[in-house]
Structures are given as C-alpha cells and as structure tokens.
C-alpha cells in the first residue's frame, strides 16, 4: 500500500517528479564527470608512457613530478654513456615541452624512437622531411579538424603536418628533436632519457648500477614506478577537490529534495489529513515522505549516470586530445549512496512536519 501511494503521488505530478530527477541528476553527473576525468587522464598518461617501449626512465634534475618535465638538464652525452651500461640495449633522448595542461609537444629522434617503440602507424602522410614538420595523432587531428598537409600553430609558430598517426604512444604531437632543442634554447640537451633493456628482468640491477654512475641527483624509475607517480593520491589537492565536489552534490541533492518534498507536503495537506483520519500513524506518514524522497534520489542518480555518458561523448567529440574521460562504474553505487543519504536528510523536515499535521485542521485546509 505504501509503495502504491508513493507511486501515485509521483505519477500524478509528472512535471515536479521529472524536475526533481533532473536537479538531482545534475550533481551526480558532476561527480561522475570529475571522477571520470581524473581516471581517464591518468590512465591515458600511463598507457602512453608504457607504449614508448622503455623499461627505465631517467629524468632531469628539476623534474619534480611526472607531469612537470622541467627544463632540459640532461646532456645528450648521457645517452651514449647510458647505452654503454650493462644490459642497456638502447637509450633514447626525449625533450618534452608543455604546450597546454596535459597536452605536450615532444621532440624525438624518430629513427631511434621507432626502434624502441615499434614505430608509428600512419593513417595519413609519413615521417619528418623538413624542419617545420610535425606528426600528430588522430585525436589531436580530430580536435583541430586538420589532416596531413595542413598547417597548425603551436608554440607560437606554424607547423606543417607531415603525418597523422594512430596514437597512444608518449604524446599527441611530435617534432624533430633538434628543432625543438633550438626553439627551447637547449641545444644538446633533453629532459628525459628512455632506456630499453636486453631483458626486463634486469631492471633492478640496471637501476642500482645507474645510481652509481649518475648519483642521486637524477631521478631514475622503472616504468611501473614512473606511471604510478600519476595517481589521485600523488596529485596535490586532487582528492580534496573531488570530495569538495561530492559535498556540493550532497548539498544540492538535499536542498532539491527538501524543496520538492516541502512543496509536496503543502500540496497534499488534505490528503494527509484523510490518511490520518483513516488511522494513518505519524510513522506511516513519515515513511511515505521519506520513501518518495528515496525514489527521487535513486531516479536522479540513474539519470545522472546516463548523463555522464553524454558528458563523455561530448568531451570526445570536442577535445579528444586535451581531455580524456573514463566511465568509472565503481562510483555508481557510491553516487547512489550519497544521493540516497542526501535525499533522506532532505526529506526529514518535510516528513516530520507532515506527520505532525492535525487531521481536523488538515481536512479543513483549502
């Protein structure tokens, strides 16, 4: 009986119900989108680094984080030195230049990088031919609406797109190492050296040897360590920011439910009076209001999950290179729990107010 009464109340006020679902769904979408962006961008960075084919990464002295490449402080002479070390099969110098947040221009020796990574898969065009040539992946090409043969402006200068690749390796944009070194006034220097070993099982032995050769001044990571540097826990303030957004979602959800249920109680004063005159207890009236609020919270959460897929589609359509968003099903029950708790708290005052209605006064209400 309780469920039927709740269903009839929702069904006979469809506009109010739909608006409540929507307003609860918005904060759920915000929460899931933020979590999805965090996971998507971190996973994308990790996969791109692993696809380089390197087993060990040596960073410059001023590279404070994995995302902060720092200026070029590694002499190219280090590349030859490292290649001579036991079990090191190949050393490749890389120069990364942050163009935008999460969007980097990478200078490479194309032949050596291809030998380490297995090479690019070209969808259009081909390798570098001229100093102003740039290779981009299909995500950046889609974001900029360009093709091989077109021109893009990056780092305040025009570049000729010589090739569009499948992507997924290290960066979205590649230029010749020597050219980027000249632009950065870092001739003969790089800010990262990737090492490929004869056997990945020798990683720890090589790291120990490199620390003896280079000292503790230069950060040395195996690929697992390097990719683990980018996580929610290792990016300052990200976890706190996520919980701030969750808190905002709780407040919005609670306020929406409170307003919806408060108005519902006012509109159904006579109905409540009839129920109480028929023997409905205070607990029964409170249960009706809270159950309706929980349904609104659950429905709004489902709508928010659906809208998060829409947000992912929109991001992929507009900025597939700059921003990556993942769908994180693990957060669906978390969002549901947050919204149900918020809905229950929001319904508490209207429910208690409804339960305290005097049946005689309620029946006389106009």
Buried (B, 14 or more C-beta within 10 A) or exposed (E): EEEEBBEEBBEEBEEBBEEBBBBBBBBBBBBBBBBBBBBBBBBBBBEBBBBBBBBBBBBBBEBEEBBEBBBBBBEBEBBEBBBEBEBBEBBBBBBBBEBEEBBBBBBBBBEBBBBBBEBBEBBBBBBBEEEBBBBBBBBBBBBBEBEBEBEBEBBEEEBBBBBBBEBBBBBBBBBBBBBBBEBBEBEEBBBBBBBBBEEEEBBEEBBEBBEEEBEEEBBBBBBEBBBBBBBEEBBEEBBEBBEEBBEEBBEBBBEBBBBBBBBBBEEBBBBBBBBBEEEBEBEBBBBBBBBBBBBBBBBBBBBBBEBBBEBBEEBBEEBBBBBBBBBBEEBBEBBBEBBBBBBBBBBBBBBBBBBEBEBEEBBEEE
